[in-house]
Amino acid sequence: MSDQYDQKPPITTTDAGIPAASDEHSLSVGPNGPLLLQDHYLIQKMAQFNRERVPERVVHAKGSGAFGYFEVTADVSQWTRAAFLNKVGKRTPVLARFSTVAGELGSADTVRDPRGFAIKFYTEEGNYDLVGNNTPIFFVRDPSKFQDFIHSQKRMPDTDMRSHNAMWDFWSLSPEAIHQVTFLMTDRGTPRTYRHMNGYGSHTFMWINAEGKKVWVKYHFKTEQGIENFTDAEANAMTGEDPDYHRRDLQEAIRRKDYPVWRLEMQIMPFEDAANYRFNPFDLTKVWPHSDYPPITVGRLVLDRNPENFFGEIEQASFEPANMVPGIGPSPDKMLLGRLFSYPDAHRHRIGTNYLQLPVNQPRVEVHSYNKDGAMRYRHNGNQPVYAPNSYNGPKADPELHPEASWAANGELVRSAYTLHAEDGDFVQAGNLYRHVLSPTDREHLASNVVSHMSKGVEKQVQERALKLWYQVDQELGGRVAKGLGLEAKSELSPAGD
């Protein structure tokens, strides 16, 4: 920027392009007199400043992002007709955003929390948004509980402070959360950087090929930088040393052209397998064992450009799971189905009715829609008809271009958990994670992280209830937590088994 010192600066203008009279002085009656309402530029500056922040996201408020591309590295046409995946070597421009979940805009990057991992693919068939986390699972399986879960992680209404007691009260009353809580309490709950963590679509999705054949899939973005995590002590230290550490690391890595890369691996389940699989494959609290459905590498995600305007390109970016291009569709995952409504509704409130006309959210294809008007709309259809059907050559849908992603369903209207499969217990996979995936050091850190977290203002009755869940995950783990909390060991509780 040093060469700019010698250049003649442009003339300051109002937002309407009118030259401004002064950068420093308001219009007043004499040097010491009252200010005048007719000082339009002063009023504009003050009013604009008061409104220069949109409401922060209710969840995933603190984050960062970058632009890049997705490149296809393997032929997947046997599984999906999606155009952006139809040729090896094909590249699609993308925007990726990473975030914490519970913290506000000013919170520290390195707190213990899941991390959002959202990608917008600007495809030739419209925008495709994949909105996931750095974990392959989640805390709840029904969208009715999502709002309650988030409330338990946010600030309490009386004190306006976060409560570990509320967190553990909710978790201990929601056994389905234990798999994700186990993952969160390992060192993967405090990743060293955004570049050194995996990303997952988490949900089960449907892929449909050109012949209409359907399969169920899961997305795994594996970091090629390698997994690196902070210990609890290191993460806590970094919250004070540099609260923007993850944001700074991502920007600086791209600036020095050390571009982060993730390898996309897909798990593919034949459509017919889902009905009789040993647990419900659409349950967001569970993973598909790789021994049953081995991951297949199909592409790579590369981030190579920082945003030029953080507010315009990251803060105003909108991601919505409902944006699925032809060849990709939802599954019976209840959490996913709830998110199809929730996300675009949140964007309409936060950044306005016409958020998809903002440059960062605009598709790279022409839009032919019957939606009209609303605040801040600037792209219109002129004298084209604004209703369908019509006699004046307005847009017409073609079902063959985007066949519905469907599955058979029948039964009474009920409020119920999923129909149980043979291995639908809430503790099986969490126990397997502890016994068969974590190293001895990882298991030690998990127990100490749980003890530390549960020692911060959590009432004894809540500790005891949560302890019963840890015993059902694994008896050794339960014993470690009991010892660390100074609670009586319950050796008669047996683990759930493999």
C-alpha positions as CSV (number, residue, x, y, z in Angstrom):
1,M,0.0,0.0,0.0
2,S,3.0,2.3,0.3
3,D,2.8,3.5,-3.3
4,Q,-0.7,4.9,-2.6
5,Y,0.8,7.6,-0.4
6,D,2.0,9.4,-3.6
7,Q,-1.3,9.2,-5.4
8,K,-3.9,12.0,-5.4
9,P,-6.9,10.7,-3.3
10,P,-10.4,10.6,-4.8
11,I,-12.9,13.2,-3.7
12,T,-15.1,12.1,-0.8
13,T,-18.8,11.8,-1.7
14,T,-22.1,11.0,-0.1
15,D,-23.5,7.6,-0.8
16,A,-25.5,9.2,-3.6
17,G,-22.2,10.3,-5.2
18,I,-22.5,14.0,-4.4
19,P,-19.2,15.6,-3.3
20,A,-18.9,16.0,0.5
21,A,-18.2,19.5,1.9
22,S,-15.9,18.2,4.7
23,D,-14.4,15.0,6.2
24,E,-14.0,16.6,9.6
25,H,-16.5,19.3,10.4
26,S,-20.3,19.3,10.8
27,L,-22.4,22.3,9.7
28,S,-23.2,24.5,12.7
29,V,-24.5,28.0,13.4
30,G,-21.1,29.7,13.9
31,P,-18.0,27.8,15.2
32,N,-19.6,27.2,18.6
33,G,-23.3,27.0,17.7
34,P,-25.8,24.2,17.4
35,L,-25.7,21.7,14.6
36,L,-28.1,21.9,11.7
37,L,-30.5,19.1,10.6
38,Q,-29.9,20.2,7.0
39,D,-26.3,18.7,7.2
40,H,-27.3,15.8,5.1
41,Y,-23.9,14.2,5.0
42,L,-23.6,14.2,8.8
43,I,-27.0,12.7,9.2
44,Q,-26.2,10.0,6.5
45,K,-22.9,9.1,8.2
46,M,-24.6,8.7,11.6
47,A,-27.6,6.9,10.4
48,Q,-25.5,4.5,8.3
49,F,-23.2,3.8,11.1
50,N,-26.1,2.9,13.4
51,R,-27.1,0.3,10.8
52,E,-23.9,-1.0,9.5
53,R,-24.2,-4.3,11.4
54,V,-26.9,-6.8,10.5
55,P,-28.0,-9.1,13.4
56,E,-25.4,-11.7,14.0
57,R,-26.2,-15.3,13.3
58,V,-28.1,-17.0,16.1
59,V,-25.6,-19.9,15.9
60,H,-22.3,-20.0,14.1
61,A,-21.9,-16.2,14.6
62,K,-18.1,-16.1,14.8
63,G,-16.3,-17.5,11.8
64,S,-14.1,-16.9,8.8
65,G,-14.1,-18.0,5.2
66,A,-12.4,-18.0,1.8
67,F,-12.9,-18.6,-1.9
68,G,-11.5,-21.3,-4.0
69,Y,-12.6,-24.2,-6.2
70,F,-13.7,-27.8,-6.1
71,E,-12.1,-30.2,-8.6
72,V,-13.5,-33.6,-9.5
73,T,-10.9,-36.4,-9.4
74,A,-13.0,-39.5,-10.0
75,D,-16.0,-40.4,-12.2
76,V,-19.2,-40.4,-10.1
77,S,-21.7,-40.4,-13.0
78,Q,-22.8,-43.9,-12.0
79,W,-24.2,-42.4,-8.8
80,T,-25.3,-38.8,-9.6
81,R,-26.3,-36.7,-12.5
82,A,-25.2,-33.4,-10.8
83,A,-23.5,-31.4,-13.6
84,F,-20.7,-30.0,-11.5
85,L,-19.6,-33.6,-10.8
86,N,-19.9,-34.9,-14.4
87,K,-16.3,-34.8,-15.5
88,V,-13.0,-35.7,-14.1
89,G,-10.9,-32.5,-13.8
90,K,-13.9,-30.2,-13.8
91,R,-13.6,-27.2,-11.4
92,T,-16.4,-25.3,-9.7
93,P,-15.9,-22.0,-7.9
94,V,-16.7,-22.2,-4.2
95,L,-17.0,-20.2,-1.0
96,A,-16.3,-21.9,2.3
97,R,-17.1,-20.6,5.8
98,F,-15.8,-22.1,9.1
99,S,-17.2,-21.1,12.5
100,T,-17.8,-21.9,16.1
101,V,-21.4,-22.8,17.1
102,A,-22.3,-21.2,20.5
103,G,-20.1,-18.1,20.7
104,E,-21.0,-14.5,19.7
105,L,-19.2,-12.4,17.1
106,G,-16.6,-11.3,19.6
107,S,-15.9,-14.7,21.1
108,A,-12.6,-16.5,20.9
109,D,-11.9,-18.9,18.1
110,T,-10.3,-21.6,20.1
111,V,-13.0,-22.4,22.7
112,R,-14.3,-26.0,23.0
113,D,-17.1,-26.2,20.5
114,P,-18.0,-28.0,17.3
115,R,-16.9,-26.0,14.2
116,G,-19.2,-25.2,11.3
117,F,-18.0,-26.3,7.8
118,A,-20.2,-24.8,5.1
119,I,-19.5,-24.8,1.3
120,K,-21.3,-22.9,-1.5
121,F,-20.7,-24.4,-4.9
122,Y,-21.5,-21.9,-7.7
123,T,-22.5,-24.5,-10.2
124,E,-24.0,-24.2,-13.8
125,E,-27.3,-25.5,-12.4
126,G,-27.5,-23.0,-9.6
127,N,-26.0,-22.8,-6.1
128,Y,-25.4,-26.0,-4.2
129,D,-24.9,-25.5,-0.4
130,L,-23.5,-28.2,1.8
131,V,-23.8,-27.1,5.4
132,G,-22.0,-29.3,7.9
133,N,-19.6,-29.4,10.8
134,N,-16.2,-30.8,11.6
135,T,-17.9,-33.7,13.3
136,P,-19.8,-36.5,11.4
137,I,-22.6,-36.5,14.0
138,F,-24.7,-34.1,16.1
139,F,-26.2,-33.8,19.5
140,V,-29.9,-34.4,18.6
141,R,-31.8,-36.3,16.0
142,D,-35.1,-34.4,15.9
143,P,-35.4,-30.7,14.9
144,S,-37.9,-30.1,17.7
145,K,-35.0,-30.4,20.2
146,F,-32.5,-28.2,18.3
147,Q,-33.7,-24.9,19.7
148,D,-33.6,-26.2,23.2
149,F,-30.1,-27.6,22.7
150,I,-28.9,-24.2,21.5
151,H,-30.6,-22.4,24.4
152,S,-28.7,-24.7,26.8
153,Q,-25.4,-23.6,25.2
154,K,-26.2,-19.9,25.1
155,R,-26.5,-17.2,27.8
156,M,-29.0,-17.6,30.6
157,P,-31.8,-15.0,30.7
158,D,-31.2,-14.0,34.3
159,T,-27.4,-13.6,34.4
160,D,-26.6,-13.3,30.7
161,M,-23.8,-15.7,31.2
162,R,-23.3,-19.2,29.8
163,S,-24.0,-22.1,32.1
164,H,-22.1,-25.4,32.2
165,N,-24.9,-26.7,34.5
166,A,-27.5,-26.0,31.7
167,M,-25.3,-27.7,29.1
168,W,-24.9,-30.9,31.2
169,D,-28.5,-30.8,32.4
170,F,-29.6,-30.9,28.8
171,W,-27.0,-33.5,27.7
172,S,-27.6,-35.8,30.7
173,L,-31.4,-35.8,29.9
174,S,-30.7,-36.4,26.2
175,P,-28.8,-39.8,25.9
176,E,-28.7,-39.4,22.1
177,A,-26.2,-36.5,22.6
178,I,-23.6,-38.7,24.3
179,H,-21.8,-39.7,21.0
180,Q,-21.3,-36.1,20.0
181,V,-20.4,-35.0,23.5
182,T,-17.7,-37.7,23.6
183,F,-16.3,-36.4,20.4
184,L,-16.5,-32.8,21.6
185,M,-14.7,-33.6,24.8
186,T,-11.7,-35.1,23.0
187,D,-9.0,-32.8,21.7
188,R,-10.9,-32.6,18.4
189,G,-13.2,-30.3,20.2
190,T,-10.3,-27.7,20.1
191,P,-8.8,-27.9,16.6
192,R,-5.5,-26.1,16.2
193,T,-6.6,-24.3,13.0
194,Y,-9.5,-24.5,10.5
195,R,-7.0,-26.0,8.1
196,H,-6.2,-28.9,10.4
197,M,-9.7,-30.3,10.8
198,N,-12.0,-32.4,8.7
199,G,-15.4,-31.4,7.5
200,Y,-18.5,-33.5,7.1
201,G,-21.9,-33.1,5.5
202,S,-23.0,-35.1,8.6
203,H,-26.4,-35.9,7.3
204,T,-27.3,-38.7,4.9
205,F,-28.1,-37.4,1.4
206,M,-29.5,-38.9,-1.7
207,W,-27.7,-39.0,-5.0
208,I,-29.6,-39.8,-8.3
209,N,-28.0,-40.7,-11.6
210,A,-29.1,-40.0,-15.1
211,E,-31.2,-43.2,-15.2
212,G,-33.0,-42.3,-12.0
213,K,-31.2,-44.8,-9.8
214,K,-30.8,-43.7,-6.2
215,V,-28.2,-44.2,-3.6
216,W,-27.6,-42.8,-0.1
217,V,-24.4,-40.9,0.6
218,K,-22.3,-39.2,3.2
219,Y,-19.7,-36.5,2.6
220,H,-16.3,-36.5,4.3
221,F,-13.8,-33.7,3.6
222,K,-10.4,-34.9,4.9
223,T,-7.8,-32.3,5.6
224,E,-4.6,-32.9,3.6
225,Q,-2.8,-30.7,6.1
226,G,-3.3,-33.5,8.7
227,I,-5.4,-33.4,11.9
228,E,-3.9,-31.2,14.6
229,N,-5.5,-30.2,17.8
230,F,-4.9,-28.0,20.9
231,T,-4.9,-29.6,24.3
232,D,-7.4,-28.0,26.7
233,A,-4.7,-26.0,28.3
234,E,-3.3,-24.8,25.0
235,A,-6.7,-23.8,23.7
236,N,-7.5,-21.9,26.9
237,A,-4.2,-20.0,26.7
238,M,-4.8,-19.1,23.0
239,T,-8.2,-17.6,23.9
240,G,-6.4,-14.9,25.8
241,E,-3.3,-14.6,23.6
242,D,-5.2,-14.2,20.2
243,P,-9.0,-14.6,20.2
244,D,-8.9,-14.4,16.4
245,Y,-6.3,-17.1,16.0
246,H,-8.2,-19.3,13.6
247,R,-9.3,-16.4,11.4
248,R,-5.8,-15.0,11.3
249,D,-4.2,-18.4,10.5
250,L,-6.6,-19.0,7.5
251,Q,-6.0,-15.5,6.0
252,E,-2.2,-15.6,6.5
253,A,-1.9,-19.2,5.0
254,I,-3.8,-18.1,1.9
255,R,-1.8,-14.8,1.7
256,R,1.5,-16.8,1.6
257,K,0.0,-19.2,-1.0
258,D,0.0,-22.1,1.4
259,Y,-3.5,-23.0,0.2
260,P,-5.5,-25.4,2.4
261,V,-6.8,-28.5,0.7
262,W,-9.4,-31.1,1.6
263,R,-9.9,-34.5,-0.1
264,L,-13.6,-35.3,-0.6
265,E,-14.4,-38.9,0.3
266,M,-17.9,-40.3,-0.2
267,Q,-19.6,-43.2,1.5
268,I,-22.1,-44.8,-0.8
269,M,-25.0,-47.0,0.5
270,P,-27.2,-48.8,-2.0
271,F,-30.8,-47.4,-1.7
272,E,-32.2,-50.8,-0.7
273,D,-29.7,-51.3,2.2
274,A,-31.3,-48.6,4.3
275,A,-34.5,-50.5,5.1
276,N,-32.8,-53.4,6.9
277,Y,-29.5,-51.9,8.0
278,R,-28.4,-52.8,11.6
279,F,-29.1,-49.2,12.8
280,N,-31.1,-46.4,11.3
281,P,-28.7,-44.9,8.6
282,F,-30.6,-41.5,8.7
283,D,-29.9,-41.0,12.5
284,L,-27.7,-37.9,12.8
285,T,-26.2,-39.1,16.0
286,K,-24.6,-42.1,14.3
287,V,-21.8,-42.7,11.7
288,W,-21.7,-45.4,9.1
289,P,-18.8,-47.8,9.9
290,H,-16.2,-47.6,7.2
291,S,-16.0,-51.4,7.2
292,D,-19.5,-51.5,5.8
293,Y,-19.3,-48.6,3.4
294,P,-15.6,-47.7,2.6
295,P,-15.0,-44.1,1.7
296,I,-14.3,-43.4,-2.0
297,T,-12.2,-40.4,-3.0
298,V,-14.0,-38.3,-5.6
299,G,-12.6,-34.7,-5.5
300,R,-10.6,-32.0,-3.7
301,L,-11.5,-28.7,-2.2
302,V,-8.9,-25.9,-2.5
303,L,-9.1,-22.4,-0.9
304,D,-6.9,-19.9,-2.7
305,R,-8.4,-16.4,-2.3
306,N,-9.2,-14.3,0.8
307,P,-12.3,-12.1,0.9
308,E,-11.8,-8.5,-0.2
309,N,-14.6,-7.3,2.0
310,F,-15.3,-9.5,5.0
311,F,-18.7,-8.1,5.8
312,G,-19.9,-8.2,2.2
313,E,-18.5,-11.6,1.4
314,I,-18.5,-13.6,4.6
315,E,-20.8,-11.9,7.1
316,Q,-23.6,-11.6,4.5
317,A,-23.0,-15.0,3.0
318,S,-26.0,-17.3,3.3
319,F,-25.9,-21.1,3.3
320,E,-29.0,-23.3,3.1
321,P,-29.2,-27.0,2.9
322,A,-32.4,-26.7,0.8
323,N,-30.2,-25.5,-2.2
324,M,-29.7,-28.9,-3.9
325,V,-29.0,-29.2,-7.6
326,P,-30.5,-31.9,-9.9
327,G,-28.9,-35.2,-9.0
328,I,-28.8,-34.5,-5.2
329,G,-31.6,-34.6,-2.7
330,P,-32.5,-35.0,1.0
331,S,-33.0,-38.2,3.0
332,P,-35.5,-39.1,5.7
333,D,-33.0,-37.5,8.3
334,K,-35.4,-35.5,10.4
335,M,-32.8,-32.9,11.3
336,L,-32.0,-32.3,7.7
337,L,-35.7,-32.0,6.8
338,G,-36.1,-29.4,9.5
339,R,-33.1,-27.4,8.3
340,L,-34.5,-27.2,4.8
341,F,-36.9,-24.6,6.2
342,S,-34.9,-23.1,9.1
343,Y,-31.9,-21.8,7.2
344,P,-33.5,-19.7,4.5
345,D,-36.0,-18.4,7.0
346,A,-33.1,-17.2,9.2
347,H,-31.5,-15.5,6.3
348,R,-34.7,-13.6,5.4
349,H,-34.8,-12.3,8.9
350,R,-31.0,-11.5,9.3
351,I,-30.0,-10.1,6.0
352,G,-33.3,-9.4,4.2
353,T,-35.9,-10.8,1.9
354,N,-33.7,-10.6,-1.1
355,Y,-30.5,-12.0,0.4
356,L,-30.0,-14.1,-2.7
357,Q,-29.4,-11.0,-4.8
358,L,-26.4,-10.0,-2.8
359,P,-23.3,-10.6,-4.9
360,V,-21.8,-13.3,-2.6
361,N,-25.1,-15.3,-2.7
362,Q,-26.0,-14.7,-6.3
363,P,-26.0,-17.9,-8.5
364,R,-23.7,-17.8,-11.5
365,V,-26.7,-18.6,-13.8
366,E,-29.7,-16.6,-14.9
367,V,-32.6,-16.5,-12.4
368,H,-36.2,-16.9,-13.8
369,S,-38.5,-16.7,-10.8
370,Y,-42.0,-15.5,-10.0
371,N,-40.9,-13.9,-6.7
372,K,-41.2,-10.1,-6.7
373,D,-40.5,-7.0,-4.7
374,G,-39.6,-6.8,-1.0
375,A,-37.0,-4.7,0.8
376,M,-33.7,-4.0,-1.2
377,R,-34.8,-5.9,-4.3
378,Y,-32.9,-4.5,-7.3
379,R,-33.2,-7.2,-10.0
380,H,-36.6,-7.3,-11.6
381,N,-38.2,-9.0,-14.5
382,G,-39.5,-5.9,-16.2
383,N,-42.7,-6.5,-18.1
384,Q,-42.5,-10.3,-17.8
385,P,-45.5,-12.0,-16.1
386,V,-45.3,-12.3,-12.3
387,Y,-47.7,-15.3,-12.1
388,A,-48.0,-18.8,-13.3
389,P,-49.6,-20.2,-15.4
390,N,-49.6,-17.4,-17.9
391,S,-50.1,-16.8,-21.6
392,Y,-47.1,-14.5,-22.1
393,N,-44.1,-16.8,-22.3
394,G,-43.2,-16.7,-18.7
395,P,-40.8,-19.3,-17.1
396,K,-42.1,-22.8,-17.2
397,A,-40.9,-25.6,-14.9
398,D,-39.6,-28.9,-16.4
399,P,-39.9,-31.8,-14.0
400,E,-37.5,-33.9,-16.2
401,L,-34.6,-31.5,-15.5
402,H,-35.0,-31.9,-11.7
403,P,-36.8,-35.1,-10.8
404,E,-37.9,-35.3,-7.2
405,A,-35.6,-37.0,-4.7
406,S,-38.2,-39.3,-3.2
407,W,-38.6,-42.4,-1.0
408,A,-41.7,-44.4,0.0
409,A,-43.4,-43.5,3.3
410,N,-46.7,-44.5,5.0
411,G,-48.2,-44.7,8.4
412,E,-50.2,-42.7,10.9
413,L,-49.3,-39.2,11.9
414,V,-47.2,-39.6,15.0
415,R,-44.7,-37.7,17.2
416,S,-42.1,-40.5,17.7
417,A,-38.5,-41.4,17.6
418,Y,-37.3,-43.4,14.5
419,T,-38.3,-47.0,14.2
420,L,-35.7,-49.0,16.1
421,H,-33.2,-51.1,14.2
422,A,-31.1,-53.9,15.8
423,E,-28.2,-51.6,17.0
424,D,-30.0,-48.2,17.6
425,G,-28.7,-47.8,21.1
426,D,-27.3,-44.4,22.0
427,F,-24.1,-45.7,23.7
428,V,-22.7,-48.3,21.2
429,Q,-20.8,-45.9,18.9
430,A,-19.7,-43.6,21.6
431,G,-18.2,-46.7,23.4
432,N,-16.5,-47.9,20.2
433,L,-15.1,-44.4,19.7
434,Y,-13.5,-44.5,23.2
435,R,-12.3,-48.1,23.1
436,H,-11.2,-48.6,19.5
437,V,-10.5,-45.2,17.9
438,L,-8.9,-43.0,20.6
439,S,-5.3,-43.5,21.6
440,P,-4.4,-43.9,25.3
441,T,-3.4,-40.2,25.4
442,D,-6.7,-39.3,23.7
443,R,-8.7,-41.3,26.3
444,E,-6.8,-39.7,29.1
445,H,-7.5,-36.2,27.7
446,L,-11.1,-37.0,27.1
447,A,-11.6,-38.0,30.8
448,S,-9.8,-34.9,32.1
449,N,-11.6,-32.6,29.7
450,V,-15.0,-34.0,30.9
451,V,-14.0,-33.6,34.5
452,S,-12.8,-30.0,33.9
453,H,-15.9,-29.1,32.0
454,M,-18.3,-30.7,34.6
455,S,-16.5,-29.0,37.5
456,K,-17.4,-25.5,36.5
457,G,-20.7,-24.8,38.2
458,V,-22.5,-28.1,37.5
459,E,-24.8,-29.1,40.3
460,K,-24.1,-32.5,42.0
461,Q,-27.4,-34.0,40.9
462,V,-26.6,-33.1,37.3
463,Q,-23.1,-34.5,37.6
464,E,-24.4,-37.8,39.0
465,R,-27.0,-38.1,36.1
466,A,-24.3,-37.4,33.5
467,L,-22.0,-39.9,35.2
468,K,-24.5,-42.7,34.6
469,L,-24.3,-41.9,30.9
470,W,-20.5,-42.1,30.9
471,Y,-20.6,-45.5,32.6
472,Q,-22.9,-46.7,29.8
473,V,-20.4,-45.4,27.3
474,D,-17.6,-47.3,28.9
475,Q,-17.1,-48.5,32.5
476,E,-13.4,-47.4,32.6
477,L,-14.3,-43.9,31.4
478,G,-17.1,-43.7,33.9
479,G,-14.7,-44.6,36.7
480,R,-12.2,-42.0,35.5
481,V,-14.9,-39.3,35.5
482,A,-16.2,-40.4,38.9
483,K,-12.8,-40.2,40.4
484,G,-12.0,-36.8,38.9
485,L,-15.3,-35.4,40.2
486,G,-15.0,-37.0,43.6
487,L,-18.2,-38.9,43.2
488,E,-18.9,-42.5,44.3
489,A,-18.0,-45.0,41.6
490,K,-20.8,-47.1,40.3
491,S,-19.0,-50.3,39.2
492,E,-22.2,-52.2,38.9
493,L,-23.1,-50.3,35.8
494,S,-21.9,-52.2,32.8
495,P,-20.8,-50.7,29.4
496,A,-23.2,-51.0,26.5
497,G,-20.9,-53.3,24.6
498,D,-19.4,-53.2,21.1
